[in-house]
Amino acid sequence: MSVLAQHIAEPAQKAFTSFADFCVYDAWRSSDEKKDKSFVGIRIEDNLPKIYFPMGYRTAKPSEDICKQDFYRLVSVLSDKSLQSYFSEDDLKKSQLDFPFYAYLSVLQYYLDFGYFVESDTIYKKGFSGKISWPRTIKRIKPQVVKNEEGHDQVVYLNLITRKTSYREDNLITLVHKFCVKESARLIGPLYGISENEVEEPELLFDYDLFAEVIQDKIATTFNDKHLELFHAMLKMVRYLGNRENRSEDEGKSDAFFGVNTFAPVWEAMVERIFGMLPLGLDKSDFNPHLKFVTEDSKNGDGVKYQDDDVDENHRSTLRPDTIMIVQQQHEIALVSPRNDGPEVYILDSKYYKFGLTKNKSHLPGAESVCKQMAYAEYVKTVMEKRHLEQSEGSSGYQSWILRGSTPQNDDFGKRIYNAFIMPYCADAGKWDEIATASPRNDVYTMKRVGYIYGDWKNRQMPYHKIACILLDMKSVMRNYAANSDAQKALADLILHLGA
């Protein structure tokens, strides 16, 4: 069990409030326009932490124990660097994910278990006061040989070497630890039943250079694993606080200390991890359409077999589909898949929209999103046709994912391309809590199709003209967002069963 999970499972006995009181599952429902309904994570409100969950995680607040499990899952997801690697630079700038939550927790844990760190010295001296050090006594004190009552020789030490531990509570490392404990108690203490008022006021004001130097010196000369864990956690805290001091005044006013201003990039990253499926040698960027520019009166102005005049702007205004899922497997019902012996391309657009919770059509994706999906599909069709042509002409470097079975004719490529919006919803909460408690399985996903969207400027002859609306349970996604072939097949089958 991780440190975080252990402390949530066994909070301090002197908790002064219910853990569930810190949890907010329905911020998206708020009618207060002044409240931020998009933030997901932990922020300070009225000097207490509040935990905001993404919409669709639950429709009602669960029991105390379930709230603690939910919190552990949320922190785990938000702390996952592999998910953050999918974020755009803009998404990362808008997030507050640099807060070293586990470092703060480690500092608080050490305090709860052992109190403040106090450096000690061991003093050895001759005498009978203290704990006897037999190795030093035997080495340094000459024993006397005397006879006991029975006349046998007996070794006797008329003097001893004893040891005593001297604690230096005014040592700098102790003072720095007191500062870190106070800061930890202020931010996350209430989550574990620790009030800021219960810990001592620090004797030192924050001084990054001094604190960092003291901690680094201790790390270099310490070999106790428990102490090293504490010192590394303290160093992360100090570096975070130092960086925070260097931020702009506006950034410093934020009351959010761990989370994202919108959960949309996290949702997109998790969906990509589960459903993103490309054959070896392909990259998602291969399916990114770009804008090109041809200058007026250019020799290439007719648009036929031209090279771009703006060769340095090949990726200007790039469109990027969220997820591409290419499925090579056959499906149970061949009638819906005209050529089930070939690859099927699913273009998925992850929408962190609340339609799955409200069923309100105004919360569905709009015309801009629909047009983008159409453009992606048409570009994918172009790529497939081009690669098939070059492959059939013997060009190297193009994978066999294009050719499966007989040679495609006419619009066969277009008939293998499908569009879908993936939106969150909340499946039966009891079912997933039961699974989490009774079984180690975390690869079960609940999803359902609720309809499709199309533009009336299209005749719906191609599958990608109808964009399937798929609802995916938020809890099951956050429990496990690794690639899953069963989930990919289930999603493909849902989309293939669209009506006319």
Long-range contacts (C-beta under 8 A, 24 or more apart in sequence): 2-72, 3-102, 3-105, 3-106, 3-109, 4-72, 4-75, 4-76, 4-101, 4-102, 4-105, 5-72, 7-105, 7-109, 7-192, 8-68, 8-69, 8-71, 8-72, 9-68, 11-68, 11-191, 11-192, 11-193, 12-112, 12-192, 12-193, 12-194, 13-193, 14-193, 14-194, 15-192, 15-193, 16-190, 16-193, 16-195, 17-190, 18-64, 19-64, 19-67, 19-68, 19-71, 19-191, 20-61, 20-62, 20-63, 20-64, 20-67, 22-48, 22-49, 22-50, 22-51, 22-67, 22-190, 22-191, 23-51, 23-53, 23-61, 23-67, 23-70, 23-71, 24-50, 24-51, 24-52, 24-53, 25-53, 25-57, 25-58, 25-59, 25-60, 25-61, 26-55, 26-59, 27-52, 27-55, 28-55, 28-354, 28-357, 36-261, 38-261, 38-262, 38-263, 39-256, 39-259, 39-260, 39-261, 39-262, 40-74, 40-78, 40-259, 40-260, 40-262, 40-263, 40-266, 41-74, 41-78, 41-96, 41-256, 41-258, 41-259, 41-260, 42-188, 42-256, 42-257, 42-258, 42-259, 43-255, 43-256, 43-257, 43-258, 43-259, 44-187, 44-255, 44-257, 45-255, 47-196, 48-190, 49-187, 49-188, 49-190, 49-191, 52-259, 54-263, 54-266, 54-267, 54-352, 54-424, 54-474, 54-478, 55-263, 55-352, 55-354, 55-357, 55-424, 55-474, 56-354, 56-356, 56-357, 56-424, 56-425, 56-426, 56-473, 56-474, 57-426, 57-474, 57-475, 57-478, 58-426, 58-429, 58-475, 59-357, 59-426, 59-429, 60-429, 62-429, 62-433, 66-433, 69-436, 71-191, 73-478, 73-479, 74-478, 75-101, 75-258, 77-266, 77-270, 77-478, 78-258, 78-259, 78-260, 78-266, 82-273, 83-266, 83-269, 83-270, 83-273, 83-481, 84-269, 86-265, 86-268, 86-269, 86-272, 87-265, 87-269, 88-265, 91-260, 91-265, 94-260, 94-261, 94-262, 95-259, 95-260, 95-261, 95-265, 96-254, 96-256, 96-257, 96-258, 96-259, 96-260, 96-261, 97-258, 97-259, 97-260, 98-240, 98-243, 99-240, 99-257, 99-258, 100-233, 100-236, 100-237, 100-240, 101-188, 101-258, 102-233, 103-232, 103-233, 103-234, 103-236, 103-237, 103-240, 104-183, 104-184, 104-187, 104-188, 104-233, 104-237, 105-184, 105-188, 106-229, 106-230, 106-233, 107-177, 107-180, 107-181, 107-184, 107-230, 107-233, 107-234, 107-237, 108-181, 108-184, 108-185, 108-188, 108-189, 108-192, 108-194, 110-226, 110-229, 110-230, 110-233, 111-181, 111-184, 111-199, 112-192, 112-194, 116-169, 116-174, 116-177, 116-178, 116-181, 116-200, 117-173, 117-174, 117-177, 117-227, 117-230, 118-167, 118-168, 118-169, 118-171, 118-174, 119-167, 119-168, 119-171, 119-173, 119-174, 120-165, 120-166, 120-167, 120-168, 121-165, 121-166, 121-168, 122-163, 122-164, 122-165, 122-166, 123-163, 123-164, 123-165, 123-166, 124-161, 124-162, 124-163, 125-161, 125-162, 125-164, 126-159, 126-160, 126-161, 126-162, 127-159, 127-160, 127-162, 128-160, 128-162, 129-162, 129-164, 130-162, 130-163, 130-164, 131-162, 131-163, 131-164, 132-160, 132-161, 132-162, 132-163, 133-161, 133-162, 133-163, 136-161, 136-163, 137-161, 172-210, 172-214, 173-214, 173-215, 173-218, 175-202, 175-203, 175-204, 176-204, 176-211, 176-214, 176-215, 176-234, 176-238, 177-230, 177-234, 178-202, 178-203, 178-204, 179-204, 179-206, 179-211, 180-234, 180-237, 180-238, 183-237, 183-241, 184-237, 187-257, 206-241, 206-245, 208-238, 208-239, 208-241, 208-242, 208-245, 211-238, 212-238, 212-239, 212-242, 262-352, 263-352, 264-350, 264-352, 267-350, 267-352, 267-424, 267-477, 268-322, 268-323, 268-350, 268-352, 269-481, 270-477, 270-478, 270-481, 271-322, 271-323, 271-348, 271-350, 271-422, 271-472, 271-477, 271-481, 272-322, 272-323, 272-350, 273-481, 273-482, 273-483, 274-445, 274-477, 274-481, 274-482, 274-483, 274-484, 274-487, 274-488, 275-323, 275-325, 275-346, 275-348, 275-422, 275-487, 275-488, 275-491, 276-323, 276-324, 276-325, 276-483, 277-324, 277-325, 277-326, 277-327, 277-483, 277-488, 278-324, 278-326, 279-326, 279-328, 279-343, 279-399, 279-401, 280-399, 281-399, 282-326, 282-399, 282-401, 284-320, 284-321, 284-323, 284-324, 285-320, 286-383, 287-321, 287-324, 287-347, 287-376, 287-379, 287-380, 287-383, 288-315, 288-318, 288-319, 288-320, 288-321, 289-318, 289-319, 289-375, 289-376, 289-379, 290-314, 290-315, 290-316, 290-317, 290-318, 290-319, 291-316, 291-317, 291-318, 292-316, 319-372, 319-375, 319-376, 321-347, 321-348, 321-349, 321-376, 322-348, 322-349, 322-350, 323-347, 323-348, 323-349, 323-350, 323-422, 324-348, 324-380, 325-488, 325-491, 325-492, 326-401, 327-488, 327-489, 327-492, 328-401, 328-404, 329-489, 331-492, 331-493, 331-496, 332-493, 333-496, 333-497, 336-496, 336-497, 337-416, 337-496, 338-412, 338-415, 338-416, 339-405, 339-408, 339-412, 339-415, 339-416, 341-404, 341-405, 341-406, 342-403, 342-404, 342-405, 342-408, 342-412, 342-416, 343-401, 343-402, 343-404, 343-416, 344-416, 344-417, 344-418, 344-492, 345-380, 345-384, 345-416, 345-417, 345-418, 346-418, 346-419, 346-420, 346-491, 346-492, 346-495, 347-373, 347-376, 347-377, 347-380, 347-417, 347-418, 347-419, 347-420, 347-464, 348-420, 348-421, 348-422, 349-373, 349-419, 349-420, 349-421, 349-422, 349-467, 350-422, 351-421, 351-422, 351-423, 352-423, 352-424, 353-423, 355-423, 355-450, 355-469, 356-423, 356-424, 356-425, 356-426, 356-450, 356-471, 357-424, 357-425, 357-426, 364-421, 364-453, 364-469, 365-421, 365-453, 365-467, 367-455, 369-421, 370-453, 370-454, 370-455, 370-467, 371-455, 373-419, 373-421, 373-464, 373-467, 374-419, 374-455, 374-458, 374-464, 374-465, 376-419, 377-414, 377-417, 377-419, 377-462, 377-464, 378-464, 380-417, 381-413, 381-414, 381-417, 384-413, 384-416, 384-417, 385-413, 388-413, 411-462, 414-462, 414-463, 414-464, 415-462, 415-463, 416-463, 417-462, 417-463, 417-464, 418-463, 418-464, 418-468, 418-492, 418-495, 418-496, 419-463, 419-464, 419-466, 419-467, 419-468, 420-467, 420-468, 420-469, 420-470, 420-491, 420-495, 421-453, 421-467, 421-468, 421-469, 421-470, 422-470, 422-472, 423-469, 423-470, 423-471, 423-472, 424-471, 424-472, 424-473, 424-474, 424-477, 425-471, 425-472, 425-473, 425-474, 426-473, 426-474, 426-475, 427-473, 427-475, 427-476, 429-475, 432-473, 432-475, 432-476, 432-479, 436-479, 442-479, 442-480, 443-480, 443-482, 443-484, 443-486, 443-487, 444-476, 445-472, 445-473, 445-476, 445-477, 445-484, 445-487, 445-490, 446-472, 446-473, 446-476, 447-471, 447-472, 447-473, 447-487, 447-490, 447-491, 447-494, 448-494, 449-494, 449-495, 449-497, 449-498, 452-498, 452-499, 460-500, 463-498, 466-498, 468-494, 468-495, 468-498, 470-494, 470-495
